[in-house]
């Protein structure tokens, strides 16, 4: 079987038509969903980019690999030590290597490994196409590499092609000549003047007052689809238009890949998988255009699977980790999974509609904040160890079925649910530490090294920004609490 895995950076599912979005952002993905299966509760185990892709391609949680951040010790895998042979266990057990052993030609069109110095991630790939632009490339720059590879290999049997698009990731850079496809469409209705006013009075990197980072950025001067500050709902619309236009631009180019498969006569025989490394907070928890949390919005990602043997027009509501995809694809194509993987196949959910979902999930963030969260029933419980200069309390509880944008923290109102979630988290931690090859929880490594990488050393500078913008009381509290606010 042929496999195309389309890996779209920063794509949240609820901005796709097949997931109910009101804007026409994704006709190609919607068509794939119509002839395949769409998963609604599919989560990255470890956010954001580097931890997520390491977990997916290694088949193991970040607490097992050691990779939960973007810098410092926890951005690199644990050293294997004396048991390392001529080839490392991580390389031998990688998802792509399992496909290689099953006779697959493997290729990636992606700058990810170089962008994050994640050279372990290349394990198993035979053909590596790196544009050298570190994630700044647009879909029109990615597409030629994909089409050239398909011209050579499409008609062959048994290949795996990974294609990485970055267009929904900030900064929004779709060419201006592409136009404004959503100029007449309203943005999502959940953000109100009242919520925006509260966000502007609050603080945090990539918050409404600092959507470009820590404040003072002049994004709009060089990137007309961006705004420097979200002062009004008109600014909010401009911001969301930039994100959604990036999605549509990417989707158009994905359509050209599907057409190329059809032109080669292999589309119906190809397993097409569309997903993302993480979602994107677009105002949720006062984070705009970034992925800084272990929450419903950053960690829930789309998954659309279409191809031979996959149910058509189906929806799977089971709880799945993204690292469940490796054993699932192996089951679909007859490859052998790796016993050391943390994932569990849900192939029968895709083929027969069986309920293969988990009872609960634990998801993590270690680059912009230090958080672990539990997704169970209708609930999401987020435990924050270091908020990363954001206004997060130690515990947040959201009823995400009723409140998917996380506007109401119910932790104080529902203490029994909080205790249930904490018990599930503790059980997961105990299990993972028993299985750990190192006996080290990398979350504590991040905390010992100064907290989340992207906010490390930024306290004084950001407090200056807060004072300069009339929010000095937040600066004093952050300084008094070492940046935590509590």
ABEGO torsion letter per residue (X at the ends): XBBBBBBBBGBBAAABAAAGBABBABAAAAAAAAABBBBABBBBABOBAAAAAAAAAAGBBAAAAGBABABEAAABBBBAEAABBABBAAAAABAAAAAAAAGBBBBBBBAAAAAAGBAAAABGBABBBBAGAGGABBAAAAAAAAAAAAAAAAABBGBBBBBBBAAABOBBABBAAAEBAAAABBBBAABBAAAAAAAAABBEBGBAABAAEAEGBBAAAABAABBABBABAAAAAAAAAAAAAAAAAAAAAAAAAAAAAAAAGAAAABBBBBBBABBBBBGBGGBBGBBABBBAAAABBBBBBBEBGBBBGBBBABBBBAAAAAAAAAAAAGBBBBAABABBBAAAAAAAGBBABBABBBBBBAAABBBBBBBBEABBBBBBABAGGBBBBABBBBBAAABAAGABBAAAABAAAAAAAAAAAAAAAAAAAAABAAGBBAAAAAAAAGEBAAABGAAAAAAAAAAAAGAAAAAAAAAAAGGAGX
